[in-house]
Amino acid sequence: MSYLWCMLPEKLRKKLAKRIADDQLRSLPAQTPGIDFYSNDYLGFARSERIRRAAERYAKRRAGSNLNGATGSRLISGHSPLAAQVEKRLTSHHGAEAGLLFNSGYDANLGLFSAVPQRGDTILYDALIHASIRDGIRLSLARSAKFKHDDYRDLESKLKRATGHVYIAVESLYSMDGDSPDLNRLVDLTERYRASLIVDEAHATGVLGKKGMGLVQDVERSDAVFARIHTFGKAIGAHGAIVLGTQGLVDFLLNFAHPFIYSTALPPHSLGTILAAYDELVTGLERAELVRNIDCFRKGVQQFELEAHSKNNRTPIQIFEAQYPNSCRVVAEALAKSGFLIKRIQPPTAARERLRICLHSFNSEAEIEALLQTISQACRS
Ligand SMILES: Cc1ncc(COP(=O)(O)O)c(C=O)c1O
C-alpha cells in the first residue's frame, strides 16, 4: 500500500486496500501509442480537422460567441444565441418538441432523475443502467427498483406493484454489453401502465437508427417516450448532452434540475463543435464505414471461431467474455504487446470481467483481422 495513503482516515484506507486485494484498483492509464479499439470516438469526429475548422467558424459567426468561456450559468450570463441554435437544431434533427443542453451526459442524467420523479413515485431501471442514472436516482426522493436486464416479464411484475407515477429507465445501447432493448415492447408496457419511459441514447447517438439519430426515432410511437438523453462525448466527438422531450419537461428542468441551474454553461467552442459534428453526421459517410467495419468484425469472429466468447452485437461495442479465470487478463496482455489499445473492464464497472472492443469508422480491415488473430492465438495458448 502506498505510504501516501497513511494520511487517509482508516475507513478510506480499508476501501482502497480492498480494491487492491480484489485486483480492482483504478488508476490513470499510461498514454501509449497504439491502434484505437477503446475510445468512444466511433466516427472519428473527435480527431476531425474539418469539424475543428467548422466549429471555429460557427463559434465566431454568432454575436457574443467570441468568448473563451460561457461566463456563467445559462440562467445568468451564460445563455447565448449559439446555445439556442444548438437546442433548436438538435430538437428538429431528432424530431422532438423541445430540448435542454447540459454540460455532460452525467449532468443530464443527474439533473433529470434527481428532479423529475417526486416523493411517492417509483423509478424502475434496467439492472445494467449507467452509473449517472443510478446517481440521479440516489438523489431523488422517489422509490426505485431494478428489473433484470432486458427482462420485460420482470419489469411487468414490478410495474404491477409500483406506486405513484412510474418512470422506466433504459439505455438504447448498453455501454458495457453492446446490446439494445426492444423499445417497441417497452413503449407498449409504458402505455399499458401509464408510465413514463426515459431512454438514454448516449452510445446510439450518431451511430444507430435512421441516419444515426438514435433508436427512439425508429419506434412506431416514439412520441410516447417521455424523455431521451443524447450525449456528445461519444460519436459526436465533443462534450455535453441534451435532454429531449416536451416543452413542459424542458420548463421543469430549467427550474428544478440543479446541474443545469448551478453550473457554468458549455463554452462557445463546444457548442460550435456540436453543430459542426451534426453537419458531418448528415452526410452518413463515416457511419457507412463504421457499419462496414462491424460486418468485417462479425465475419472475422466466425472465421477465427470466437463465437463462444463474443456476443452477436451489430453495434460498435463488441464484448469478449472470459471463459475461464484470468483469460481476459491473458488476452489483454497479448493485445497490448501487439500494439492494440483495448480496455479490460472489471467489476464494479461491469458485473463480470470482459474486454470491451470499440469499433470505429477509421479502423482498417487489416487492423480488425490482426486484432482477432491475436485474440484467437492468446485464447488457444
Ligand atoms: C449510457 C451513458 N449515459 C451517460 C453517460 C455520461 O455521458 P458523459 O460522458 O457525456 O458524461 C455515459 C458515459 O459513459 C453513458 O455510457
The ligand as an SDF file (V2000), in Angstrom:
LIG
                    3D

 16 16  0  0  0  0  0  0  0  0999 V2000
  -25.2140    5.3300  -21.0620 C   0  0  0  0  0  0  0  0  0  0  0  0
  -24.4210    6.5230  -20.6430 C   0  0  0  0  0  0  0  0  0  0  0  0
  -25.0840    7.6060  -20.2080 N   0  0  0  0  0  0  0  0  0  0  0  0
  -24.4280    8.7140  -19.8220 C   0  0  0  0  0  0  0  0  0  0  0  0
  -23.0520    8.7600  -19.8530 C   0  0  0  0  0  0  0  0  0  0  0  0
  -22.3550   10.0090  -19.3860 C   0  0  0  0  0  0  0  0  0  0  0  0
  -22.0680   10.8040  -20.5070 O   0  0  0  0  0  0  0  0  0  0  0  0
  -20.8950   11.8690  -20.4560 P   0  0  0  0  0  0  0  0  0  0  0  0
  -19.6330   11.1180  -20.7590 O   0  0  0  0  0  0  0  0  0  0  0  0
  -21.2700   12.8620  -21.5030 O   0  0  0  0  0  0  0  0  0  0  0  0
  -20.8760   12.4490  -19.0840 O   0  0  0  0  0  0  0  0  0  0  0  0
  -22.3200    7.6730  -20.3180 C   0  0  0  0  0  0  0  0  0  0  0  0
  -20.8410    7.7470  -20.3510 C   0  0  0  0  0  0  0  0  0  0  0  0
  -20.1260    6.8020  -20.3290 O   0  0  0  0  0  0  0  0  0  0  0  0
  -23.0170    6.5110  -20.7200 C   0  0  0  0  0  0  0  0  0  0  0  0
  -22.3850    5.4310  -21.1520 O   0  0  0  0  0  0  0  0  0  0  0  0
  1  2  1  0
  2  3  1  0
  2 15  2  0
  3  4  2  0
  4  5  1  0
  5  6  1  0
  5 12  2  0
  6  7  1  0
  7  8  1  0
  8  9  2  0
  8 10  1  0
  8 11  1  0
 12 13  1  0
 12 15  1  0
 13 14  2  0
 15 16  1  0
M  END
$$$$
